[in-house]
Amino acid sequence: MSRIVYVNGDYLPEEDAKISIFDRGFLMADGVYEVTSVLGGKLIDFDGHAARLARSLAELDMAQPISHEDLLAAHRELVARNDIEEGLVYLQITRGNPGDRDFAFPDPETTPGTVVMFTQSKPGLAASPAAKTGIRVISIPDQRWARRDIKTVQLLYPSMGKMAALAARADDAWFIEDGMVTEGTSNNAYIVKGGKIITRERSSDILHGITRAAVLRYAAEAQMEIEERSFTLAEAQAADEAFVTSATAFVMPVVEIDGAKVGTGTPGPVAARLREIYLEESLKTAI
């Protein structure tokens, strides 16, 4: 059976879904998105994703065309219709279709936003083999725009970073700006030194990760020491552990950076414990 997707209030077979060529998401990357993981058929950290969505829309002076309640109902409906046990729901909102191309924003009173959603089934998401072996990353210059805290659909450079990593036979890339690690192509970055978790402080330089916030909260509750500050590539290579967090990777150990082993070159105890805690606690609050 065809996958069912959501387009502006309608549930359709994916092959019947259509968006105008004049939609500003297509022409201008004028849109935002969120990805919510599904475990056990339930949504993980949905309220956090909804809150960040509202913030991203506000930062772009974009109207929110769907209520929190309707957004949640649509997520649940898509999970049910597509029988998703483990996977994700992708949501994208754009400024809509003004009927022609223009740099100026259209009037939201006459041009409603476009809302699309779809699911992706990912069996074994929680039990990812990579979590046991760790991933390898390379470093690349951070050439993205200056408002990385807004979760926009402008993902060309992160995609280029992913491809650079694949070409180097690595799994991902970390962005470097002024000698400091900002974040990964689609995740927040961390190192562990002497038992202390170190990650960059929140600012417009990084995405304010929903998983990041949860992991740091759980780490604090477990009485782990946390320091929010920038760190260099050299610090990361000399760390005892490194890891990343994201909505679909959860907590993922990093065991190699630019060919240099991190710690023993195997996943360390802090990342392993944080992944365990995150999965346990998130499932308790999944909706």
Helices and strands as residue ranges (DSSP letters): E 4-7, E 10-13, G 14-16, H 24-28, E 31-39, E 42-43, H 46-59, H 68-81, E 86-94, E 114-121, H 130-133, E 135-141, H 156-167, E 172-177, E 180-184, E 188-193, E 196-199, H 210-221, E 226-228, H 233-237, E 241-246, E 250-257, E 260-261, H 269-285
